[in-house]
Amino acid sequence: MAEGLVTNDYSEQLTPWRGLFLFAPPFVLLLAALLVGGASRLNPIGLMVAELFGVVALLPALLRSPDLGYRRPALAALALLALTAALPLLQLVPLPPGLWSALPGREPLVHAVSLIGLPSRWRPMSLAPDQTSGALLFLLAPAGMFLAALQCEPKQRAWLVLAALAVALLSLPVGAVQVASGQNEHVQFYAAATPGLPNGFFANRNHQAAFMIAAIGLSASLLGPWELPLGLQRRPLVVLGLMLLFAIGAAATLSRAGLLLLGPVLIVALLIMQARMHGLNRWLRFAVPLAAILAVAALVLVLKGGAILDRFEQGSGAAGRVSILPKVIAAGQTLQPLGGGIGTFDMVYRAVEPLDEVIPEYLNHVHDDYVELWLEGGWAAAALIAGLWIWWGFATFAAWFGPVRADAALARSGSLVVAGLLIHSVGDYPLRTPALAVVFALACAMMLPTPTLKRSG
């Protein structure tokens, strides 16, 4: 590792009231988003609550102007956030009739407007301005979390992690009740949730699995130089127990993506933990976690092995999602290089869906957020996605191999959570729920040193 140490020597000492002023908004935002923001659609109250608390978290973050100093990754992250917000904003700017009608993929709309005799007028680039406006407002919650958590000191970030883990723990018995209740819809938190499945505080089990996987990664960050309830920061076996509980919770959902991610995430989380597993000799640091993982794996296989194999053998849902990709890509190509507008996938796909495939249910998302964002945002969205992965790569390298940091566990844990959610997005859309978007934003902030940290040594 490179020499040098980033310590907890803050250039400005926060008074208790000032510390509370910075910490309380993201803390409340995180709890609100996790408890009522577990659906990507048909959840106006949850969206409104998350966005409102996002504004509350943004205000103190914007009022304070910390010195970002040498932290180029932080500046790059802020630039990515600004560009992400700018994309739907630009798609809402009204364009003159001549320019709007010349945009790729607008020919059917131009023809329809002329047929019904509507007058020419200025129109935004987005095919569904209301949906694009909603997508812009959706950014309030994750943006508020990122900017607020970016200014929190490591101990405050650890407490935010603890809050997220408390909700994850609570979701385990909730999921158990949902399974035990069978077809009873009253124990589900959303009307769109499938009865009899462990959806927790989410509208579907895939997002519950994503949350459990993220909770495993977050758990690894608890072992750090800060005080937590029950001395958790000094109890690696308790933290390991939490991780294994979340692993069981993820496996219980039978989500294919969750099952595929479970092993790699557990391994990396243990690598993060083992450096701070004081009180155990070198061999026990690896032997104890390995034995625990094997025991849990055996338990899961005994209880759920048949159901897991059935999920992968059937694959009907996954096959159906893959089968529509060529149609989605073909529709997206007609809208390039600008896309149809963030949030317009539903409208675009309905216009090209073959009549013989039309069913009462409708496809609200592609189940591949990269393809969906490309369709909606064009080349600009693709560039932002590439920029996010590049930023993650540099920040991850700094967290693992850069100057030694007192908050290294937080940074490495954040890197793991971000990677897990981005990989999950290849086959789903977890970041379109306020709950997981806020967890993602927190993890991004965890990867970066706090603005008031100084180099020493």
C-alpha positions as CSV (number, residue, x, y, z in Angstrom):
1,M,0.0,0.0,0.0
2,A,1.1,3.6,-0.5
3,E,2.6,5.3,2.5
4,G,0.7,8.0,4.3
5,L,-2.3,7.9,6.7
6,V,-5.6,9.7,6.6
7,T,-6.5,10.1,10.2
8,N,-9.6,11.4,12.0
9,D,-7.9,14.8,12.6
10,Y,-10.7,17.1,11.5
11,S,-9.9,20.6,10.3
12,E,-13.0,21.9,11.9
13,Q,-14.4,20.4,15.1
14,L,-18.1,19.9,14.9
15,T,-20.1,21.0,17.9
16,P,-22.9,18.6,19.0
17,W,-25.6,20.7,17.5
18,R,-23.7,21.2,14.2
19,G,-23.0,17.5,14.0
20,L,-26.7,16.8,14.6
21,F,-27.7,19.3,12.0
22,L,-25.6,17.4,9.4
23,F,-26.5,13.9,10.6
24,A,-30.2,14.0,11.3
25,P,-31.5,14.7,7.7
26,P,-29.7,11.8,6.0
27,F,-30.6,9.5,9.0
28,V,-34.3,10.3,8.7
29,L,-34.2,10.2,4.8
30,L,-32.6,6.7,5.0
31,L,-35.2,5.3,7.3
32,A,-38.1,6.9,5.4
33,A,-36.9,5.6,2.0
34,L,-36.3,2.1,3.3
35,L,-39.7,1.8,5.0
36,V,-41.9,3.4,2.4
37,G,-39.9,3.6,-0.8
38,G,-39.7,-0.1,-1.8
39,A,-41.6,0.2,-5.0
40,S,-40.7,1.8,-8.3
41,R,-44.3,2.5,-9.5
42,L,-47.8,2.8,-8.1
43,N,-46.3,4.3,-4.9
44,P,-47.0,8.0,-5.0
45,I,-47.0,8.5,-1.2
46,G,-43.7,6.7,-0.8
47,L,-42.1,8.6,-3.6
48,M,-43.4,11.9,-2.2
49,V,-42.0,11.1,1.3
50,A,-38.6,10.1,0.0
51,E,-38.4,13.2,-2.3
52,L,-39.5,15.5,0.6
53,F,-36.8,14.2,2.9
54,G,-34.4,14.3,0.1
55,V,-34.9,18.1,-0.1
56,V,-34.5,18.3,3.7
57,A,-31.2,16.5,3.4
58,L,-30.1,18.6,0.5
59,L,-30.6,22.0,2.3
60,P,-27.9,21.7,5.1
61,A,-25.6,20.0,2.6
62,L,-25.9,22.9,0.2
63,L,-25.6,25.5,2.9
64,R,-22.2,24.1,4.0
65,S,-19.3,24.4,1.5
66,P,-16.6,22.0,2.7
67,D,-13.1,22.0,1.3
68,L,-12.8,19.1,-1.1
69,G,-9.0,19.7,-1.4
70,Y,-7.1,16.9,-3.0
71,R,-10.1,14.6,-3.4
72,R,-10.5,14.3,-7.1
73,P,-12.8,11.3,-6.9
74,A,-15.2,13.4,-4.9
75,L,-15.1,16.2,-7.5
76,A,-15.7,13.5,-10.2
77,A,-18.6,12.1,-8.3
78,L,-20.2,15.6,-8.0
79,A,-19.7,16.2,-11.7
80,L,-21.4,12.8,-12.5
81,L,-24.3,13.7,-10.2
82,A,-24.7,17.2,-11.8
83,L,-24.6,15.7,-15.3
84,T,-27.1,13.0,-14.3
85,A,-29.5,15.7,-13.2
86,A,-28.8,17.8,-16.3
87,L,-29.9,15.0,-18.7
88,P,-33.6,14.9,-17.8
89,L,-33.6,18.6,-17.3
90,L,-32.3,19.2,-20.9
91,Q,-34.9,16.7,-22.2
92,L,-37.6,19.0,-20.8
93,V,-36.4,22.2,-22.5
94,P,-39.0,23.2,-25.2
95,L,-37.8,23.0,-28.8
96,P,-39.1,24.9,-31.8
97,P,-41.5,22.8,-34.1
98,G,-39.0,22.5,-36.9
99,L,-36.3,21.1,-34.6
100,W,-38.6,18.9,-32.6
101,S,-40.1,17.3,-35.7
102,A,-36.6,16.5,-37.0
103,L,-35.5,14.5,-34.0
104,P,-35.0,10.8,-34.5
105,G,-38.0,8.6,-33.9
106,R,-40.5,11.5,-33.9
107,E,-42.0,10.8,-37.3
108,P,-45.1,8.8,-36.1
109,L,-45.9,11.6,-33.6
110,V,-45.4,14.3,-36.3
111,H,-47.7,12.4,-38.6
112,A,-50.3,11.9,-35.8
113,V,-50.2,15.6,-34.9
114,S,-50.8,16.6,-38.5
115,L,-53.7,14.1,-38.9
116,I,-55.7,15.5,-36.0
117,G,-54.9,19.1,-37.0
118,L,-53.1,20.3,-33.9
119,P,-51.2,23.5,-34.3
120,S,-47.5,23.5,-34.4
121,R,-45.9,24.5,-31.1
122,W,-42.8,24.2,-29.1
123,R,-42.4,20.7,-27.5
124,P,-39.8,19.1,-25.2
125,M,-37.5,16.4,-26.5
126,S,-39.0,13.9,-24.1
127,L,-41.8,11.8,-25.5
128,A,-43.4,11.8,-22.0
129,P,-42.6,15.0,-20.2
130,D,-44.5,14.1,-17.1
131,Q,-42.5,10.9,-16.7
132,T,-39.2,12.7,-17.3
133,S,-40.2,15.3,-14.7
134,G,-40.9,12.5,-12.3
135,A,-37.5,11.0,-12.9
136,L,-35.9,14.4,-12.2
137,L,-37.7,14.6,-8.9
138,F,-36.8,11.0,-8.1
139,L,-33.1,12.2,-8.0
140,L,-33.8,14.4,-5.0
141,A,-33.6,11.5,-2.5
142,P,-30.4,9.8,-3.7
143,A,-28.8,13.2,-4.3
144,G,-29.7,14.4,-0.9
145,M,-28.3,11.3,0.7
146,F,-25.0,11.5,-1.2
147,L,-24.3,15.1,-0.5
148,A,-25.3,14.8,3.1
149,A,-23.4,11.6,3.8
150,L,-20.4,13.1,1.9
151,Q,-20.1,15.7,4.7
152,C,-20.6,13.3,7.6
153,E,-17.6,12.1,9.6
154,P,-16.8,8.4,9.6
155,K,-18.6,7.7,12.8
156,Q,-21.8,9.3,11.5
157,R,-21.6,7.2,8.3
158,A,-21.2,4.1,10.5
159,W,-24.4,5.1,12.3
160,L,-26.2,5.5,9.0
161,V,-25.0,2.0,8.1
162,L,-26.3,0.7,11.4
163,A,-29.7,2.3,10.6
164,A,-29.9,0.5,7.3
165,L,-28.9,-2.8,8.9
166,A,-31.6,-2.3,11.6
167,V,-34.3,-2.1,8.8
168,A,-32.7,-5.1,7.0
169,L,-32.9,-7.1,10.3
170,L,-36.5,-6.1,10.8
171,S,-37.4,-7.1,7.2
172,L,-36.4,-10.8,8.0
173,P,-39.3,-11.5,10.3
174,V,-41.6,-9.5,8.1
175,G,-40.6,-11.7,5.2
176,A,-41.2,-14.8,7.3
177,V,-44.7,-13.7,8.2
178,Q,-45.4,-13.0,4.5
179,V,-44.4,-16.5,3.6
180,A,-46.3,-18.1,6.5
181,S,-49.4,-16.1,5.6
182,G,-49.6,-17.7,2.1
183,Q,-52.0,-15.8,-0.2
184,N,-52.9,-13.2,2.5
185,E,-52.3,-9.9,0.7
186,H,-52.7,-7.8,3.9
187,V,-49.2,-8.6,5.1
188,Q,-47.6,-7.2,1.9
189,F,-46.6,-3.6,1.9
190,Y,-47.6,-3.0,-1.8
191,A,-50.5,-4.0,-3.9
192,A,-48.2,-5.1,-6.7
193,A,-46.4,-7.6,-4.4
194,T,-46.9,-11.3,-5.0
195,P,-48.5,-12.9,-1.9
196,G,-46.6,-15.8,-0.3
197,L,-43.1,-14.5,-1.0
198,P,-40.6,-12.9,1.4
199,N,-40.8,-9.4,-0.2
200,G,-40.0,-7.6,3.1
201,F,-40.5,-3.8,2.7
202,F,-40.3,-4.1,-1.1
203,A,-42.8,-4.7,-3.9
204,N,-41.0,-7.8,-5.1
205,R,-38.5,-10.4,-3.9
206,N,-35.8,-9.4,-6.3
207,H,-35.4,-6.0,-4.6
208,Q,-35.6,-7.6,-1.2
209,A,-32.7,-9.9,-2.3
210,A,-30.8,-6.9,-3.5
211,F,-31.3,-5.2,-0.1
212,M,-30.1,-8.4,1.7
213,I,-27.0,-8.5,-0.5
214,A,-26.3,-4.8,0.2
215,A,-26.8,-5.5,3.9
216,I,-24.0,-8.1,3.8
217,G,-21.7,-5.6,2.3
218,L,-22.7,-2.9,4.7
219,S,-22.2,-5.2,7.7
220,A,-18.5,-5.6,6.9
221,S,-18.0,-1.8,7.6
222,L,-19.0,-2.0,11.2
223,L,-15.5,-3.1,12.4
224,G,-13.9,0.3,12.6
225,P,-12.3,2.8,15.0
226,W,-15.6,4.2,16.3
227,E,-18.0,3.5,19.1
228,L,-21.2,1.7,18.2
229,P,-24.0,0.2,20.4
230,L,-23.0,-3.0,22.2
231,G,-19.4,-2.5,21.1
232,L,-20.2,-4.0,17.7
233,Q,-17.0,-2.5,16.3
234,R,-15.1,-4.9,18.5
235,R,-17.2,-8.0,17.9
236,P,-16.4,-9.6,14.6
237,L,-18.3,-12.8,15.4
238,V,-21.5,-10.9,16.0
239,V,-21.0,-9.0,12.7
240,L,-20.3,-12.3,11.0
241,G,-23.6,-13.6,12.4
242,L,-25.4,-10.6,11.0
243,M,-23.9,-11.3,7.6
244,L,-25.0,-14.9,7.7
245,L,-28.5,-13.9,8.7
246,F,-28.7,-11.6,5.7
247,A,-27.3,-14.4,3.5
248,I,-30.2,-16.7,4.6
249,G,-32.6,-13.8,3.9
250,A,-31.3,-13.4,0.4
251,A,-31.4,-17.2,-0.3
252,A,-35.0,-17.4,1.0
253,T,-36.2,-15.0,-1.7
254,L,-35.1,-17.5,-4.4
255,S,-34.1,-14.5,-6.5
256,R,-31.8,-15.8,-9.2
257,A,-29.7,-12.6,-9.2
258,G,-29.5,-12.6,-5.5
259,L,-28.4,-16.3,-5.4
260,L,-25.7,-15.6,-8.1
261,L,-24.3,-12.6,-6.2
262,L,-24.5,-14.1,-2.7
263,G,-21.2,-16.1,-2.8
264,P,-19.0,-13.4,-4.3
265,V,-20.3,-10.7,-2.0
266,L,-19.8,-12.8,1.1
267,I,-16.2,-13.6,0.1
268,V,-15.3,-9.9,-0.5
269,A,-17.2,-8.9,2.7
270,L,-15.1,-11.4,4.7
271,L,-11.9,-10.0,3.1
272,I,-13.0,-6.5,4.4
273,M,-13.6,-7.9,7.8
274,Q,-10.6,-10.1,8.4
275,A,-8.2,-7.2,8.6
276,R,-9.9,-6.0,11.7
277,M,-10.8,-9.3,13.4
278,H,-8.7,-8.7,16.4
279,G,-8.6,-11.3,19.2
280,L,-8.4,-14.2,16.7
281,N,-5.1,-15.6,15.4
282,R,-4.3,-15.4,11.7
283,W,-5.7,-18.8,10.8
284,L,-8.9,-18.5,12.8
285,R,-9.6,-15.2,11.0
286,F,-10.2,-17.3,7.9
287,A,-11.2,-20.6,9.4
288,V,-14.1,-19.3,11.5
289,P,-15.9,-17.3,8.7
290,L,-15.3,-20.1,6.2
291,A,-16.8,-22.7,8.6
292,A,-19.8,-20.5,9.3
293,I,-20.4,-19.9,5.5
294,L,-20.2,-23.6,4.8
295,A,-22.6,-24.3,7.6
296,V,-25.1,-21.8,6.3
297,A,-24.7,-23.0,2.7
298,A,-25.4,-26.6,3.9
299,L,-28.5,-25.3,5.8
300,V,-29.8,-23.4,2.8
301,L,-29.3,-26.4,0.5
302,V,-31.1,-28.8,2.9
303,L,-34.1,-26.4,3.3
304,K,-34.2,-24.8,-0.1
305,G,-32.0,-26.8,-2.4
306,G,-34.9,-28.2,-4.5
307,A,-36.6,-24.9,-4.8
308,I,-33.4,-23.2,-5.8
309,L,-32.8,-25.8,-8.6
310,D,-36.3,-25.4,-9.8
311,R,-35.9,-21.6,-10.1
312,F,-32.8,-22.0,-12.3
313,E,-34.3,-24.9,-14.3
314,Q,-37.6,-23.2,-15.0
315,G,-36.1,-19.8,-15.9
316,S,-39.4,-18.8,-17.7
317,G,-39.4,-15.3,-16.3
318,A,-35.7,-14.7,-17.2
319,A,-36.2,-16.2,-20.7
320,G,-39.2,-13.9,-21.3
321,R,-37.2,-10.9,-20.3
322,V,-34.3,-11.9,-22.6
323,S,-36.7,-12.5,-25.5
324,I,-37.9,-8.9,-25.5
325,L,-34.4,-7.4,-25.6
326,P,-34.1,-7.5,-29.4
327,K,-37.4,-5.6,-29.7
328,V,-36.4,-3.1,-27.1
329,I,-33.0,-2.5,-28.8
330,A,-34.6,-2.1,-32.2
331,A,-37.0,0.5,-30.7
332,G,-34.1,2.2,-29.0
333,Q,-32.1,2.4,-32.2
334,T,-34.8,4.5,-33.8
335,L,-34.4,7.1,-31.1
336,Q,-30.6,7.4,-31.1
337,P,-28.5,9.4,-30.4
338,L,-30.8,11.3,-28.0
339,G,-33.2,8.7,-26.7
340,G,-36.9,9.1,-26.0
341,G,-36.6,10.8,-22.6
342,I,-35.9,9.4,-19.1
343,G,-39.0,7.4,-17.9
344,T,-40.5,6.9,-21.4
345,F,-39.7,3.2,-21.8
346,D,-43.3,2.1,-21.2
347,M,-44.7,4.5,-23.8
348,V,-42.0,3.5,-26.4
349,Y,-42.4,-0.2,-25.9
350,R,-46.2,-0.2,-26.1
351,A,-45.9,1.5,-29.5
352,V,-43.7,-1.3,-30.9
353,E,-45.1,-4.3,-29.0
354,P,-46.3,-7.0,-31.5
355,L,-50.1,-7.3,-31.3
356,D,-49.9,-11.1,-30.9
357,E,-47.9,-10.6,-27.7
358,V,-50.2,-8.1,-26.1
359,I,-51.5,-9.3,-22.7
360,P,-53.5,-7.7,-19.9
361,E,-50.3,-7.1,-17.9
362,Y,-47.8,-4.5,-19.3
363,L,-44.0,-4.4,-19.1
364,N,-43.1,-1.4,-16.9
365,H,-39.3,-2.0,-17.2
366,V,-36.8,-3.9,-19.3
367,H,-35.3,-5.8,-16.4
368,D,-32.0,-4.5,-17.8
369,D,-31.4,-1.0,-16.6
370,Y,-28.5,-0.4,-18.9
371,V,-30.5,-1.1,-22.0
372,E,-33.5,0.9,-20.6
373,L,-31.4,3.9,-19.8
374,W,-29.8,3.8,-23.2
375,L,-33.2,3.8,-24.8
376,E,-34.4,6.7,-22.7
377,G,-31.2,8.8,-22.5
378,G,-29.4,7.9,-25.7
379,W,-25.6,8.1,-26.0
380,A,-25.5,10.6,-23.1
381,A,-26.9,8.1,-20.7
382,A,-24.5,5.4,-22.0
383,A,-21.6,7.8,-21.4
384,L,-22.8,8.5,-17.8
385,I,-23.0,4.8,-17.1
386,A,-19.5,4.3,-18.4
387,G,-18.3,7.3,-16.4
388,L,-19.9,5.8,-13.2
389,W,-18.1,2.5,-13.7
390,I,-14.8,4.3,-14.4
391,W,-15.3,6.4,-11.2
392,W,-16.0,3.3,-9.2
393,G,-12.9,1.6,-10.5
394,F,-10.6,4.5,-9.5
395,A,-12.4,5.0,-6.1
396,T,-12.2,1.2,-5.4
397,F,-8.5,1.1,-6.2
398,A,-7.9,4.0,-3.8
399,A,-10.0,2.3,-1.1
400,W,-8.0,-0.9,-1.3
401,F,-4.5,0.1,-2.4
402,G,-4.3,3.9,-1.8
403,P,-3.1,5.7,1.4
404,V,-4.2,3.9,4.5
405,R,-7.4,5.4,5.9
406,A,-9.0,5.1,9.3
407,D,-12.3,4.6,7.5
408,A,-11.0,2.0,5.0
409,A,-13.7,-0.5,6.1
410,L,-16.4,2.0,5.2
411,A,-14.8,2.8,1.8
412,R,-14.3,-0.9,0.9
413,S,-17.8,-1.8,2.0
414,G,-19.3,1.0,0.0
415,S,-17.4,-0.2,-3.1
416,L,-18.8,-3.7,-2.6
417,V,-22.4,-2.4,-2.2
418,V,-22.1,-0.2,-5.3
419,A,-20.7,-3.0,-7.4
420,G,-23.4,-5.4,-6.2
421,L,-26.3,-3.1,-7.1
422,L,-24.7,-2.1,-10.5
423,I,-24.3,-5.8,-11.4
424,H,-27.8,-6.6,-10.2
425,S,-29.0,-3.8,-12.6
426,V,-27.9,-6.0,-15.6
427,G,-31.0,-8.2,-15.0
428,D,-33.3,-6.0,-13.0
429,Y,-34.0,-2.3,-12.0
430,P,-33.2,-2.1,-8.3
431,L,-32.0,1.6,-8.5
432,R,-35.5,2.7,-9.7
433,T,-36.8,2.2,-6.1
434,P,-36.2,5.1,-3.7
435,A,-35.0,2.7,-1.0
436,L,-32.2,1.1,-3.0
437,A,-31.3,4.3,-4.7
438,V,-30.7,5.9,-1.3
439,V,-28.6,2.9,-0.1
440,F,-26.6,3.2,-3.4
441,A,-26.0,6.9,-2.8
442,L,-24.9,6.2,0.8
443,A,-22.5,3.6,-0.4
444,C,-21.0,6.0,-3.0
445,A,-20.4,8.5,-0.3
446,M,-18.8,5.9,1.9
447,M,-16.2,5.3,-0.7
448,L,-14.9,8.8,-0.4
449,P,-13.0,10.4,2.5
450,T,-14.8,13.1,4.4
451,P,-14.0,16.6,3.2
452,T,-12.5,17.6,6.6
453,L,-10.1,14.8,6.8
454,K,-6.4,15.7,6.5
455,R,-3.4,13.8,5.3
456,S,-0.8,13.1,7.9
457,G,2.5,11.1,7.9
